[in-house]
Amino acid sequence: MKEGKSRGEAQEMTRFKYDGYEFQVKRSKFPSDLWMFRIEVPMGPDFCVPVIFPAGTEMKSTEGWIGLELN
């Protein structure tokens, strides 16, 4: 925590522009040849309404998720 700053002010001072995130996944940890993907990202200005891709999909069901064949 920066001296003399509130928690919100300290967090605001740590923001910086970036190109995105890179994830590395060890394939041996997931033996299936079909991986299913869904991305949900909180975005401003309303962080309570996330951006979801593919749109209309839900976290509790893989129906409509993107499938990636790895063979």
C-alpha positions in Angstrom: 0.0 0.0 0.0 1.4 3.4 -1.0 1.8 5.7 2.0 -0.9 8.2 2.4 -3.1 6.7 -0.3 -6.4 4.8 0.2 -6.8 1.3 -1.2 -8.6 2.6 -4.2 -6.0 5.2 -5.0 -3.2 2.7 -4.6 -4.9 0.3 -7.0 -5.5 3.1 -9.5 -1.8 3.9 -9.5 -0.9 0.4 -10.5 -2.9 0.3 -13.8 -1.0 0.2 -17.0 -1.7 -0.6 -20.6 -1.1 -4.2 -21.8 -1.7 -6.3 -24.9 -3.5 -9.1 -23.1 -2.7 -12.3 -21.3 -0.9 -15.5 -22.4 -1.9 -18.8 -20.8 0.3 -21.9 -21.1 -1.5 -25.2 -20.4 0.4 -28.5 -20.0 -1.5 -30.9 -22.4 -0.7 -34.0 -20.3 -2.8 -32.5 -17.5 -5.9 -32.7 -19.7 -5.9 -36.1 -21.6 -8.9 -35.4 -23.9 -8.3 -34.4 -27.5 -11.2 -32.0 -27.4 -10.9 -28.9 -25.3 -13.9 -26.7 -24.7 -13.5 -22.9 -24.3 -15.7 -20.1 -23.0 -14.3 -16.7 -22.1 -16.0 -14.4 -19.5 -14.3 -11.0 -18.8 -15.5 -8.2 -16.6 -15.2 -5.0 -18.7 -15.8 -1.4 -17.9 -17.7 0.8 -17.6 -20.1 -1.7 -16.0 -18.0 -4.4 -14.5 -21.1 -6.2 -13.2 -22.0 -7.1 -16.9 -19.2 -9.2 -18.3 -18.3 -9.8 -22.0 -19.0 -13.4 -22.8 -17.6 -15.3 -25.8 -19.3 -17.2 -27.3 -22.3 -15.0 -26.5 -25.3 -16.6 -24.9 -23.3 -19.5 -23.3 -23.4 -20.3 -19.6 -20.7 -21.5 -17.2 -22.8 -24.4 -15.9 -23.1 -26.0 -19.4 -20.7 -26.6 -22.2 -23.5 -26.2 -24.8 -22.3 -23.7 -27.4 -18.7 -23.5 -26.2 -15.9 -23.4 -28.7 -14.3 -26.8 -29.3 -10.6 -27.2 -30.1 -9.5 -30.5 -31.6 -5.9 -31.3 -30.5 -5.0 -34.4 -32.6 
